[in-house]
Amino acid sequence: MRNTGLMKTTRRALTVTAVAAAIAGGSLLSAGTASASTVLSQACTGTVIGALSDSVAVQGKDLAGVVKAGAQEQEWFLHLNGVDPQKVADTVSKAGAITVGQIPANAASGTIAGDAIATAVATTLKNAGDPYAVGLGIGADQQKKTLDAISHKVSGNCGLTTYANNYTQPGLPTTQQPGTATPAPGTSPATTSPGIAGTGSATAPPRNYGNIPAAVPGVAGVAVPPGALYPSSATLPDQALPQVGVLGGQSTSAGGQADVRNAGNASAIAGEPASGNVQLPMLLAVVALAGVSAALVRTWVLRKLS
């Protein structure tokens, strides 16, 4: 009986332990899956948008073309040196998604340079198995040259720009307005009326602008006299005030009539000759032609009479 009770207790303890282990393992698996998000790029160039700290990967089939082009630079005739660009491209395509970088954890945007993508591709090819079977060439020296050529080609033709879609800009610190002082503890900030300058460096606009010359609105269609346009309270000297009158005339005192002595003294200004006017050379030509015609007529008449 004692052995039976001990066995039941042991079974219960083992069952509880197994259930707890299963729950803990499931929780860890869920947490790992949630934190290891990967964003797939459509190509090795362009823009990738994801969450902060997400991994960025490129499909091997999207890298096969540039990898093959790099391997072709080391290929000999009929693959005599063991370099087979097509095998290298197929190996990269079968690798699936190749992780090439990460979206920044504390920035709105970032970049994944071509060098980082080239390093990821080279690592994938190195871990793919026998280098000769992969098509990298015969011998360690040739395989290194092939990997260098592929890396150079990928680095020069690839590059990604990353953007975080859940980035929040940190709050900016509050700035104090210039000219205001921080009140002492226990005191309330002083209030000032609008238009009155304070004791700090800030300034306020004046209430009265009467010392500035200003035009006073008049009746529509009626000229405003100079005395109304520029009142006597203006700070400018009298000679600086503009006068209203006839162009070129002398103005009298305020309220008087303008001098119009220059009225009627207009004179014509010589203008350029019009294109239709008859000039002196033309007149001389006409007179000469008339004289020649008269001489010819006279000669003809005299010959008829004789």
C-alpha positions as CSV (number, residue, x, y, z in Angstrom):
1,M,0.0,0.0,0.0
2,R,2.8,2.4,0.9
3,N,4.5,1.7,-2.4
4,T,1.3,2.3,-4.4
5,G,0.8,5.7,-2.7
6,L,4.4,6.7,-3.3
7,M,4.1,5.8,-7.0
8,K,0.9,7.9,-7.3
9,T,2.6,10.9,-5.7
10,T,5.7,10.5,-7.9
11,R,3.5,10.3,-11.1
12,R,1.6,13.4,-10.1
13,A,4.8,15.3,-9.5
14,L,6.2,14.2,-12.9
15,T,3.0,15.2,-14.6
16,V,3.0,18.7,-13.1
17,T,6.7,19.2,-14.1
18,A,6.1,18.1,-17.6
19,V,3.1,20.4,-18.0
20,A,5.1,23.4,-16.6
21,A,8.0,22.6,-18.9
22,A,5.7,22.5,-21.9
23,I,4.1,25.8,-21.1
24,A,7.5,27.5,-20.5
25,G,8.9,26.1,-23.7
26,G,5.8,27.4,-25.7
27,S,6.2,30.8,-24.1
28,L,9.8,31.0,-25.1
29,L,9.1,29.9,-28.6
30,S,6.3,32.5,-29.0
31,A,8.6,35.3,-27.7
32,G,11.4,34.3,-30.0
33,T,9.1,34.1,-33.0
34,A,7.6,37.5,-32.2
35,S,10.9,39.3,-31.8
36,A,12.6,37.7,-34.9
37,S,10.6,39.4,-37.7
38,T,12.2,39.5,-41.1
39,V,11.3,41.8,-44.0
40,L,11.9,40.5,-47.5
41,S,13.1,42.9,-50.1
42,Q,11.9,42.5,-53.7
43,A,15.5,43.1,-55.0
44,C,18.9,44.0,-53.7
45,T,18.3,47.7,-54.5
46,G,15.4,50.0,-53.5
47,T,13.5,50.7,-50.3
48,V,12.5,48.4,-47.5
49,I,9.8,49.4,-44.9
50,G,9.4,47.5,-41.6
51,A,9.4,47.8,-37.9
52,L,12.3,48.9,-35.7
53,S,15.0,46.3,-35.4
54,D,13.5,44.0,-38.0
55,S,15.9,41.9,-40.0
56,V,16.1,42.5,-43.7
57,A,16.6,39.7,-46.2
58,V,16.9,39.3,-50.0
59,Q,15.7,36.2,-51.8
60,G,18.6,34.3,-53.4
61,K,16.8,34.2,-56.8
62,D,17.0,38.1,-56.8
63,L,20.7,37.9,-56.3
64,A,21.5,35.1,-58.8
65,G,21.9,37.4,-61.8
66,V,24.5,39.7,-60.2
67,V,26.3,36.7,-58.7
68,K,26.5,35.0,-62.0
69,A,27.9,38.1,-63.6
70,G,30.6,38.3,-61.0
71,A,31.6,34.6,-61.4
72,Q,31.8,35.0,-65.2
73,E,34.7,37.4,-64.8
74,Q,36.8,34.4,-63.5
75,E,35.5,31.8,-65.8
76,W,37.9,30.1,-68.3
77,F,37.0,28.5,-71.6
78,L,34.9,25.3,-71.0
79,H,35.2,25.8,-67.2
80,L,38.8,24.6,-67.3
81,N,39.6,26.3,-64.0
82,G,36.5,24.8,-62.4
83,V,34.5,28.1,-62.3
84,D,30.9,27.5,-63.3
85,P,28.8,30.7,-63.1
86,Q,25.6,28.8,-63.5
87,K,26.3,26.5,-60.6
88,V,27.1,29.5,-58.4
89,A,23.9,31.2,-59.4
90,D,21.8,28.1,-58.7
91,T,23.5,27.7,-55.3
92,V,22.5,31.2,-54.3
93,S,18.9,30.7,-55.6
94,K,18.5,27.6,-53.6
95,A,19.7,29.3,-50.4
96,G,16.3,31.1,-50.1
97,A,16.1,34.3,-48.1
98,I,19.6,35.7,-47.2
99,T,19.7,38.1,-44.3
100,V,21.7,41.1,-45.3
101,G,21.1,43.7,-42.6
102,Q,18.6,45.2,-40.1
103,I,16.3,48.2,-39.8
104,P,17.8,50.6,-37.2
105,A,16.5,50.3,-33.7
106,N,16.4,54.0,-32.8
107,A,16.2,55.9,-36.1
108,A,13.5,56.6,-38.7
109,S,15.7,55.5,-41.6
110,G,19.0,53.8,-42.4
111,T,20.9,52.1,-45.2
112,I,22.3,48.7,-45.9
113,A,25.4,49.2,-48.0
114,G,26.4,46.9,-50.9
115,D,29.4,45.7,-48.9
116,A,27.1,44.2,-46.3
117,I,25.0,42.4,-48.9
118,A,28.2,41.2,-50.6
119,T,29.5,39.8,-47.3
120,A,26.2,37.9,-46.7
121,V,26.4,36.4,-50.2
122,A,30.0,35.3,-49.8
123,T,29.2,33.7,-46.5
124,T,26.3,31.8,-48.0
125,L,28.5,30.5,-50.8
126,K,31.2,29.4,-48.3
127,N,28.7,27.5,-46.2
128,A,27.0,25.9,-49.2
129,G,29.4,22.8,-49.2
130,D,32.3,21.8,-51.4
131,P,33.5,24.9,-53.2
132,Y,34.3,22.9,-56.3
133,A,30.8,21.5,-56.4
134,V,29.4,24.9,-55.9
135,G,31.4,26.1,-59.0
136,L,33.8,28.5,-57.3
137,G,36.9,26.9,-59.0
138,I,39.7,24.5,-58.5
139,G,42.0,25.2,-55.6
140,A,41.8,27.7,-52.7
141,D,43.4,30.5,-54.7
142,Q,40.9,30.3,-57.6
143,Q,38.0,30.0,-55.2
144,K,39.1,33.2,-53.3
145,K,39.4,35.1,-56.6
146,T,35.9,34.0,-57.6
147,L,34.4,35.1,-54.3
148,D,36.3,38.4,-54.5
149,A,34.9,39.0,-58.0
150,I,31.4,38.1,-56.9
151,S,31.6,40.4,-53.8
152,H,32.9,43.3,-55.9
153,K,30.0,42.9,-58.4
154,V,27.4,42.6,-55.6
155,S,28.9,45.6,-53.7
156,G,28.8,47.8,-56.8
157,N,25.3,46.9,-57.9
158,C,23.3,46.5,-54.6
159,G,22.3,48.7,-51.7
160,L,19.1,49.2,-49.7
161,T,17.4,52.1,-47.9
162,T,15.4,51.2,-44.8
163,Y,12.5,53.0,-43.2
164,A,10.9,52.2,-39.8
165,N,7.1,52.5,-39.9
166,N,6.7,52.6,-36.1
167,Y,9.4,55.2,-35.3
168,T,8.3,58.0,-33.0
169,Q,10.3,61.1,-32.7
170,P,11.4,61.9,-29.2
171,G,9.6,65.0,-27.6
172,L,11.4,68.2,-28.1
173,P,12.4,70.2,-24.9
174,T,10.2,73.2,-24.2
175,T,12.0,76.5,-25.0
176,Q,11.5,79.7,-23.0
177,Q,10.4,82.8,-24.9
178,P,13.2,85.4,-25.2
179,G,13.0,88.3,-22.8
180,T,11.0,86.5,-20.1
181,A,12.5,85.6,-16.8
182,T,11.7,82.4,-14.8
183,P,9.7,83.4,-11.7
184,A,11.2,82.7,-8.3
185,P,9.7,79.8,-6.3
186,G,6.6,80.8,-4.5
187,T,5.9,83.9,-6.6
188,S,3.5,84.2,-9.5
189,P,4.7,85.4,-12.9
190,A,4.2,89.1,-13.5
191,T,1.6,90.1,-16.1
192,T,2.0,93.1,-18.4
193,S,-0.6,94.9,-20.5
194,P,-0.3,94.6,-24.3
195,G,1.7,97.3,-25.9
196,I,3.9,98.1,-22.9
197,A,7.5,97.2,-23.0
198,G,8.7,94.9,-20.3
199,T,11.9,94.9,-18.2
200,G,13.5,92.1,-20.2
201,S,15.0,92.1,-23.7
202,A,11.6,91.7,-25.4
203,T,9.9,94.7,-26.9
204,A,6.3,95.5,-27.6
205,P,4.8,97.8,-30.3
206,P,4.0,101.4,-29.3
207,R,0.4,102.4,-28.8
208,N,0.6,105.7,-30.6
209,Y,2.0,106.2,-34.2
210,G,1.1,109.9,-34.4
211,N,4.7,110.9,-34.8
212,I,5.0,109.1,-38.1
213,P,3.8,110.9,-41.3
214,A,0.7,109.2,-42.6
215,A,-1.8,109.9,-45.3
216,V,-5.3,110.7,-44.0
217,P,-8.1,109.1,-46.0
218,G,-10.0,111.8,-48.0
219,V,-13.2,111.9,-50.0
220,A,-13.1,109.8,-53.2
221,G,-12.3,111.9,-56.3
222,V,-11.1,114.9,-54.2
223,A,-7.4,115.7,-53.9
224,V,-6.1,115.9,-50.4
225,P,-4.1,119.1,-49.6
226,P,-0.5,118.7,-48.3
227,G,-1.5,120.0,-44.9
228,A,-3.9,117.1,-44.5
229,L,-1.5,114.5,-45.9
230,Y,1.4,115.5,-43.6
231,P,0.1,117.3,-40.5
232,S,2.1,119.8,-38.6
233,S,2.8,117.2,-35.9
234,A,5.1,115.3,-38.3
235,T,8.7,115.1,-37.2
236,L,10.1,115.6,-40.7
237,P,11.3,119.1,-41.6
238,D,9.1,121.2,-43.9
239,Q,11.5,121.1,-46.8
240,A,11.4,117.3,-46.7
241,L,7.6,117.2,-47.1
242,P,6.4,116.6,-50.7
243,Q,4.4,119.4,-52.3
244,V,1.4,119.0,-54.5
245,G,1.3,121.3,-57.6
246,V,2.0,121.6,-61.3
247,L,5.0,119.8,-62.5
248,G,8.0,122.1,-62.6
249,G,6.2,124.9,-60.7
250,Q,6.9,126.5,-57.3
251,S,4.5,125.7,-54.5
252,T,3.4,128.4,-52.1
253,S,2.6,128.1,-48.4
254,A,0.1,125.7,-47.1
255,G,-3.4,126.4,-48.3
256,G,-2.3,128.7,-51.2
257,Q,-2.6,128.1,-54.9
258,A,0.2,126.5,-56.8
259,D,2.2,128.7,-59.3
260,V,1.3,128.0,-62.9
261,R,3.8,130.2,-64.6
262,N,5.1,127.4,-66.7
263,A,1.7,126.6,-68.2
264,G,1.7,127.3,-71.9
265,N,5.5,127.4,-72.2
266,A,5.7,124.0,-73.8
267,S,8.1,123.5,-76.6
268,A,8.2,120.7,-79.2
269,I,10.9,118.2,-78.8
270,A,12.7,117.1,-81.9
271,G,11.7,113.6,-82.9
272,E,13.2,111.1,-85.2
273,P,12.2,111.5,-88.8
274,A,9.3,109.4,-90.0
275,S,9.9,106.7,-92.6
276,G,7.3,108.3,-95.0
277,N,8.9,111.8,-95.1
278,V,10.7,113.0,-98.3
279,Q,14.3,113.7,-97.6
280,L,16.7,116.1,-99.4
281,P,18.4,113.4,-101.6
282,M,15.0,112.4,-102.9
283,L,14.2,116.0,-103.8
284,L,17.5,116.5,-105.6
285,A,16.9,113.4,-107.6
286,V,13.4,114.6,-108.7
287,V,14.7,118.0,-109.7
288,A,17.5,116.4,-111.8
289,L,15.1,114.0,-113.4
290,A,12.8,116.9,-114.3
291,G,15.7,118.9,-115.8
292,V,16.8,116.0,-118.0
293,S,13.3,115.4,-119.1
294,A,12.8,119.0,-120.1
295,A,16.1,119.0,-122.1
296,L,15.1,115.8,-123.9
297,V,11.7,117.3,-124.8
298,R,13.3,120.5,-126.0
299,T,15.7,118.6,-128.2
300,W,12.9,116.5,-129.7
301,V,10.8,119.5,-130.5
302,L,13.7,121.4,-132.2
303,R,14.5,118.4,-134.4
304,K,10.9,118.2,-135.5
305,L,10.7,121.8,-136.5
306,S,14.0,121.6,-138.4
